[in-house]
Amino acid sequence: LLNDNGDLNIINGDTKLITGFDNLSQDILNLAYTNKNDIIDKPNVGIEWTKYGGKRLTDVEIESLEDEIGDQVKGDPRVLEVKAEVVKIDNKGVDIRIRAISAEDFKVIDFVLTKV
């Protein structure tokens, strides 16, 4: 389990492991922050962030980013449904709301990530 800083949680000298819904939530967040080609044996996993960085995004690029994130998350068989939506863009980065439904228990995962 990663803490809010992205570091491993260590409790009494052991790393805390998670399963189920919490694991799915963390996997979606990690996937959304991963740059495409960063995982050597899985080059198609992640988002092609270099296409979107350092410039003002057009409506077409915003839609492309939302689709790319949605398609990546949908690739996880534990996800029943997903929607990614850019909610804020400024000179500091982009905020994206990701809402997904777990296929196992129909719980909703809903968070906003910021990519700078």
Contacts in CASP RR format, 6 or more apart in sequence:
PFRMAT RR
TARGET T0000
AUTHOR 0000-0000-0000
METHOD contacts of the structure
MODEL  1
LLNDNGDLNIINGDTKLITGFDNLSQDILNLAYTNKNDIIDKPNVGIEWT
KYGGKRLTDVEIESLEDEIGDQVKGDPRVLEVKAEVVKIDNKGVDIRIRA
ISAEDFKVIDFVLTKV
1 8 0 8 1.000
1 9 0 8 1.000
1 15 0 8 1.000
1 16 0 8 1.000
1 17 0 8 1.000
1 18 0 8 1.000
1 22 0 8 1.000
1 26 0 8 1.000
2 8 0 8 1.000
2 9 0 8 1.000
2 26 0 8 1.000
3 9 0 8 1.000
8 15 0 8 1.000
8 16 0 8 1.000
9 15 0 8 1.000
9 16 0 8 1.000
10 16 0 8 1.000
18 26 0 8 1.000
20 104 0 8 1.000
21 102 0 8 1.000
21 104 0 8 1.000
21 105 0 8 1.000
21 107 0 8 1.000
21 109 0 8 1.000
24 76 0 8 1.000
24 78 0 8 1.000
24 79 0 8 1.000
24 100 0 8 1.000
24 102 0 8 1.000
24 104 0 8 1.000
24 109 0 8 1.000
25 109 0 8 1.000
25 111 0 8 1.000
27 76 0 8 1.000
28 73 0 8 1.000
28 76 0 8 1.000
28 79 0 8 1.000
28 98 0 8 1.000
28 100 0 8 1.000
28 109 0 8 1.000
29 111 0 8 1.000
29 113 0 8 1.000
31 45 0 8 1.000
31 46 0 8 1.000
31 47 0 8 1.000
31 72 0 8 1.000
31 73 0 8 1.000
31 76 0 8 1.000
32 46 0 8 1.000
32 47 0 8 1.000
32 69 0 8 1.000
32 72 0 8 1.000
32 73 0 8 1.000
32 84 0 8 1.000
32 96 0 8 1.000
32 98 0 8 1.000
32 113 0 8 1.000
32 115 0 8 1.000
33 113 0 8 1.000
33 115 0 8 1.000
34 45 0 8 1.000
34 46 0 8 1.000
34 47 0 8 1.000
35 46 0 8 1.000
35 47 0 8 1.000
35 48 0 8 1.000
35 49 0 8 1.000
35 50 0 8 1.000
36 43 0 8 1.000
36 44 0 8 1.000
36 45 0 8 1.000
36 46 0 8 1.000
36 47 0 8 1.000
36 48 0 8 1.000
36 49 0 8 1.000
37 43 0 8 1.000
38 46 0 8 1.000
39 45 0 8 1.000
39 46 0 8 1.000
45 72 0 8 1.000
46 72 0 8 1.000
47 65 0 8 1.000
47 68 0 8 1.000
47 69 0 8 1.000
47 72 0 8 1.000
48 68 0 8 1.000
49 115 0 8 1.000
51 61 0 8 1.000
51 64 0 8 1.000
51 65 0 8 1.000
52 61 0 8 1.000
52 65 0 8 1.000
52 94 0 8 1.000
56 89 0 8 1.000
57 65 0 8 1.000
57 86 0 8 1.000
57 89 0 8 1.000
57 94 0 8 1.000
62 86 0 8 1.000
62 89 0 8 1.000
65 84 0 8 1.000
65 86 0 8 1.000
65 94 0 8 1.000
65 96 0 8 1.000
66 84 0 8 1.000
66 85 0 8 1.000
66 86 0 8 1.000
66 96 0 8 1.000
67 84 0 8 1.000
69 84 0 8 1.000
69 96 0 8 1.000
69 98 0 8 1.000
70 82 0 8 1.000
70 83 0 8 1.000
70 84 0 8 1.000
70 98 0 8 1.000
73 79 0 8 1.000
73 82 0 8 1.000
73 84 0 8 1.000
73 98 0 8 1.000
73 100 0 8 1.000
74 82 0 8 1.000
77 103 0 8 1.000
78 102 0 8 1.000
78 103 0 8 1.000
78 104 0 8 1.000
79 100 0 8 1.000
79 101 0 8 1.000
79 102 0 8 1.000
79 103 0 8 1.000
80 100 0 8 1.000
80 101 0 8 1.000
80 102 0 8 1.000
80 103 0 8 1.000
80 106 0 8 1.000
81 100 0 8 1.000
81 101 0 8 1.000
82 98 0 8 1.000
82 99 0 8 1.000
82 100 0 8 1.000
82 101 0 8 1.000
83 98 0 8 1.000
83 99 0 8 1.000
83 100 0 8 1.000
84 96 0 8 1.000
84 97 0 8 1.000
84 98 0 8 1.000
85 96 0 8 1.000
85 97 0 8 1.000
85 99 0 8 1.000
86 94 0 8 1.000
86 95 0 8 1.000
86 96 0 8 1.000
87 95 0 8 1.000
87 96 0 8 1.000
87 97 0 8 1.000
87 112 0 8 1.000
88 94 0 8 1.000
88 95 0 8 1.000
89 95 0 8 1.000
92 116 0 8 1.000
93 114 0 8 1.000
93 115 0 8 1.000
93 116 0 8 1.000
94 114 0 8 1.000
94 115 0 8 1.000
95 112 0 8 1.000
95 113 0 8 1.000
95 114 0 8 1.000
96 112 0 8 1.000
96 113 0 8 1.000
96 114 0 8 1.000
96 115 0 8 1.000
97 110 0 8 1.000
97 111 0 8 1.000
97 112 0 8 1.000
98 109 0 8 1.000
98 110 0 8 1.000
98 111 0 8 1.000
98 112 0 8 1.000
98 113 0 8 1.000
99 108 0 8 1.000
99 109 0 8 1.000
99 110 0 8 1.000
100 108 0 8 1.000
100 109 0 8 1.000
100 110 0 8 1.000
101 107 0 8 1.000
101 108 0 8 1.000
101 109 0 8 1.000
102 108 0 8 1.000
102 109 0 8 1.000
END
